[in-house]
Amino acid sequence: MIATDVVIVGAGPCGLFAAFELGLLGIGAHIVETQAEPGGQCITLYPEKSIYDIPALPVVSARELIERLLEQVAPFDTPMHLGQELTELTARDDGGFRLRSCKGLEFHAAAVIIAGGIGSFQPRPLRLPEAARHEGRALHYHVSAREQFRDQDLVILGGGDSALDWVLDLHAIARSITLIHRRAEFRAAPASVARMRSLAQEDPARLRWLVGQVSALLERDGQLTGVRVRAADAGSNAPRQDIACDQLLVFFGLSPNLGPIAHWGLEIDKRQLCVDAQTLQTRIPGIFAIGDINTYPGKKKLILTGFHEAAMAAYAVQKHLHPDLKQTVQYTTTSSALQKRLGVRT
Ligand code: FAD
């Protein structure tokens, strides 16, 4: 059993920054994360994409943002328990909480910050029996290493922002791309769709798009060689077209799923945790929620918003742990106490 001031659920950008803000206030924390790597959506969904709206970083890749956050929180040595989902949370008689992970790790914490993002999200899969055996080799639900697609013939499935963003991005390095969507209308940003159409018109040998649905994967000696496409919603006699490819990328969106968090007795609105915007506290005193997982009037799901919420929640946690403490805001530039905690002053 691990006793700690705070357990942070989730090591996405907001969970990591919460550990930093708690560290500045001298509050100890443990982070528990389902994935094998910290970083949340930034690492799981778009590590190589550029982000342009982080203050003072005009452009930063999602992976670099997480690396910088890890560097920033390093002075506090916050233990991170990766590869395990927190499954149970129950109240203790002393006002604190008992939490358990799926691997049986148990925590006693005085407070909890839930930074679980869109929960235990999974990409919506390509529902074909042969899909599983190509997953991670020639069939991908996210791009973790863009270079693997250089000089390859790609088929990309989907009509939302992820599909169109990756068509435009990989167009620069792929040998050819065929985008397949089940309807002629795309859900993606109109500017991305217009750009895709114009690139397809300029050089159809390098980029084309089709309306249809993949009905089978084509294989030779266990390797993916292409996809079979039928007109969407047509019967089994509909004309079909075989398209050769080296790699298949599927962007059918995510199915957000709060997972075990949904059963922790918290108020939920449309799969999000309701919080007080001033303190980020849920309806259970001592349990806070920040980042994409929470909702309150005017909420904007941005990393920037989650960073602000991490700072606000850290102060609210401090108040929860020490109700009589007179809270003051200190600057890292001038406070020797904060600098000592950061290890930049002895
Ligand atoms: P997440 O990043 O979702 O991390 C939550 C973590 O909690 C996950 O790793 C999950 O595994 C873990 N978790 C969940 N439940 C449990 C549990 N029970 N136990 C243990 N761990 C758990 N935002 C911007 O501001 N600017 C952008 O340019 C931008 N671009 C984006 C591009 C794409 C393609 C996408 C998909 C999102 C983009 N976003 C952008 C949104 C941004 O990524 C999210 O707002 C941000 O990741 C939210 O951070 P978070 O820490 O709240 O949650």
Boltz pocket constraint, residues with backbone or C-beta under 6 A from the ligand:
constraints:
  - pocket:
      binder: B
      contacts: [[A, 9], [A, 10], [A, 11], [A, 12], [A, 13], [A, 14], [A, 15], [A, 32], [A, 33], [A, 34], [A, 35], [A, 37], [A, 39], [A, 40], [A, 41], [A, 42], [A, 45], [A, 46], [A, 50], [A, 51], [A, 52], [A, 53], [A, 84], [A, 85], [A, 86], [A, 87], [A, 115], [A, 116], [A, 117], [A, 118], [A, 119], [A, 120], [A, 162], [A, 258], [A, 259], [A, 260], [A, 261], [A, 290], [A, 291], [A, 292], [A, 293], [A, 301], [A, 302], [A, 303], [A, 304], [A, 306]]
      max_distance: 6.0
